[in-house]
Amino acid sequence: MTEPQRKPRAPEHPPEGYFAVRLRGLMNVGAGNVFASSVIAGLLLGYGVDYWLGTAPLAMLAGGLLGFIGGMHNAHRLMQAQQHDPNG
């Protein structure tokens, strides 16, 4: 009689420590800070262009929009990197 085949076990991960959980939370805060700083930087650069050219707040609005788009992209990239981290 043949022995039944055993399924290979998935590697067990050790329980996460206190600092690992806190570090993951800080990474989430970091993504929010990246988003906010991108929007603020876009607005400030747009304000500078408006001041230099003497235009209405067109460049400031365009800079804010580009900062918003870039901030969303960078925050999403950070969150995806955290999710696929083999150590976390």
C-alpha positions, -999 to 999 in steps of 0.1 A, spaced: 0 0 0 14 34 -9 16 63 15 -7 92 8 11 122 -6 15 151 18 9 186 7 40 209 11 36 232 40 37 269 35 66 286 53 54 299 86 61 336 93 71 346 127 46 369 145 52 406 139 68 426 166 58 459 180 82 479 160 73 462 127 37 471 132 46 507 140 69 510 110 41 499 87 19 527 102 47 552 96 49 542 60 12 550 56 18 584 72 47 589 48 25 583 18 1 610 30 30 634 36 43 627 0 8 635 -14 4 667 6 39 680 -1 34 674 -39 2 694 -39 18 722 -19 49 723 -41 28 725 -72 8 754 -58 39 773 -47 56 768 -81 24 779 -98 22 810 -76 58 818 -85 52 815 -122 21 837 -118 40 863 -99 68 862 -125 45 864 -155 19 887 -140 -9 863 -149 -41 854 -131 -40 823 -109 -39 801 -140 -4 787 -134 -12 782 -97 -43 761 -106 -24 741 -132 4 736 -107 -20 724 -80 -37 700 -105 -3 686 -115 8 683 -79 -24 665 -71 -19 640 -99 18 635 -91 10 632 -54 -16 605 -60 8 586 -83 36 587 -57 14 578 -28 0 549 -47 34 537 -57 46 539 -20 15 519 -8 20 493 -35 57 489 -26 47 484 10 21 458 1 46 438 -20 75 441 5 87 405 12 99 415 47 65 430 57 
